[in-house]
């Protein structure tokens, strides 16, 4: 059991190093959007990030397909949905450290499906708060969300 915990912590550390230079944290689920969405939603809530709004971006964009013609969905995305979520404790901690960083609240992730496979996209709070007194809190938030997404992806993998 200890070896398993060590391996998981090591994997999370290596994953964090791999994305250290990226603005957007990206995970691939290997599953379709509907399946992925439900698992990601549950993983966020299990990690105390509570979903407060669920925009279906693809549905909204599709209303403009005729008007935009050939410029509509040129990447052939099959679905785009987002989850807007929050953790009140972190919101309070951010406001205490640097009220301007409340621009991070609420947080969101976007799930995009192409060729039957879903990618999860999360703007990294540490990039936004890099020069802020809220960086420590932003780091905790990012690690917590990353952990939730890693758990979801692990559950979705065959």
C-alpha positions in Angstrom: 0.0 0.0 0.0 2.8 2.4 0.8 4.5 1.6 -2.5 1.3 2.4 -4.3 1.0 5.7 -2.5 4.6 6.5 -3.3 4.0 5.7 -7.0 0.9 7.9 -7.1 2.7 10.8 -5.5 5.6 10.4 -7.8 3.3 10.3 -10.8 1.6 13.5 -9.7 4.9 15.2 -9.1 6.2 14.2 -12.6 2.9 15.3 -14.1 3.3 18.7 -12.5 6.8 19.1 -13.7 5.7 18.2 -17.3 3.1 21.0 -17.3 5.2 23.5 -15.4 5.7 25.6 -18.5 2.2 25.4 -19.9 -0.6 27.9 -19.4 -3.3 25.3 -19.8 -3.3 22.0 -18.0 -4.5 19.3 -20.4 -5.7 15.8 -19.7 -7.1 13.2 -22.2 -9.7 10.8 -21.0 -9.8 8.3 -23.8 -13.6 8.3 -23.6 -16.5 10.3 -25.2 -17.7 13.6 -23.8 -20.8 12.3 -22.0 -19.0 9.6 -20.2 -16.0 11.8 -19.3 -18.2 14.7 -18.2 -20.0 12.7 -15.5 -16.8 11.2 -14.1 -15.0 14.6 -14.0 -18.0 16.2 -12.4 -18.0 13.6 -9.6 -14.2 13.8 -9.2 -14.3 17.6 -8.8 -17.1 17.4 -6.2 -15.3 14.5 -4.3 -12.4 16.9 -4.0 -14.5 19.7 -2.6 -14.8 21.7 -5.9 -18.5 22.2 -6.3 -20.0 22.7 -9.8 -22.3 25.7 -9.9 -22.9 26.1 -13.6 -22.7 23.8 -16.7 -22.6 25.6 -20.0 -23.0 23.5 -23.1 -20.8 25.6 -25.4 -21.2 23.4 -28.5 -25.0 23.7 -28.3 -24.8 27.5 -28.1 -22.3 27.7 -30.9 -24.3 25.5 -33.2 -27.0 28.1 -33.3 -24.6 30.2 -35.4 -23.6 27.4 -37.9 -25.6 28.8 -40.7 -24.6 32.4 -40.2 -20.9 31.5 -39.9 -20.9 29.0 -42.8 -17.5 27.6 -43.6 -16.0 29.4 -40.5 -18.2 27.3 -38.2 -16.3 24.6 -36.2 -13.3 24.4 -38.6 -11.6 22.0 -36.2 -14.4 19.5 -36.4 -15.1 19.4 -32.6 -17.9 17.1 -31.7 -18.7 18.6 -28.4 -17.6 21.4 -26.0 -18.9 21.6 -22.5 -17.7 23.5 -19.4 -18.0 23.2 -15.7 -17.9 26.3 -13.6 -16.9 25.4 -10.0 -15.8 26.8 -6.7 -14.5 26.0 -3.3 -15.6 28.7 -0.7 -12.6 28.1 1.5 -10.2 28.8 -1.3 -12.2 31.8 -2.5 -11.9 33.3 1.0 -8.1 32.4 1.1 -7.5 34.1 -2.2 -9.5 37.2 -1.2 -7.4 37.4 2.0 -4.1 37.1 0.1 -4.9 39.3 -2.9 -8.4 40.5 -3.6 -7.6 41.1 -7.3 -7.0 37.4 -7.7 -10.7 36.9 -7.2 -10.7 37.1 -10.9 -10.0 33.4 -10.6 -13.3 32.8 -8.9 -15.1 30.8 -10.0 -12.8 28.4 -11.7 -13.7 26.5 -14.8 -12.7 23.6 -17.0 -13.7 22.9 -20.5 -14.1 19.4 -22.0 -13.7 19.1 -25.8 -14.5 16.0 -27.8 -12.9 15.3 -31.2 -12.8 11.9 -33.0 -14.7 10.4 -30.0 -12.0 11.3 -27.5 -12.3 14.0 -24.8 -9.6 16.4 -23.6 -10.0 18.4 -20.4 -8.6 21.9 -20.4 -7.9 23.9 -17.2 -6.3 27.3 -17.1 -3.6 27.1 -14.5 -4.2 29.5 -11.6 -0.4 29.6 -10.8 0.3 31.2 -14.2 -2.3 33.9 -13.5 -1.2 34.5 -9.9 2.6 34.2 -10.6 3.3 37.6 -9.3 0.7 37.7 -6.6 0.6 37.2 -2.9 -2.1 34.6 -3.7 0.4 32.3 -5.4 0.6 29.9 -2.6 -3.2 29.5 -2.5 -3.3 29.3 -6.3 -0.8 26.5 -6.1 -3.0 24.6 -3.7 -6.0 25.1 -5.9 -4.2 23.9 -9.0 -2.8 20.8 -7.2 -6.3 20.0 -5.9 -8.0 20.4 -9.3 -5.1 18.5 -11.0 -5.6 15.7 -8.4 -9.3 15.5 -9.2 -8.7 15.4 -12.9 -6.0 12.7 -12.5 -8.5 10.7 -10.5 -11.1 11.1 -13.2 -8.8 10.1 -16.0 -7.6 7.1 -14.0 -11.2 6.0 -13.6 -11.9 6.4 -17.3 -8.8 4.6 -18.6 -9.5 0.9 -19.6 
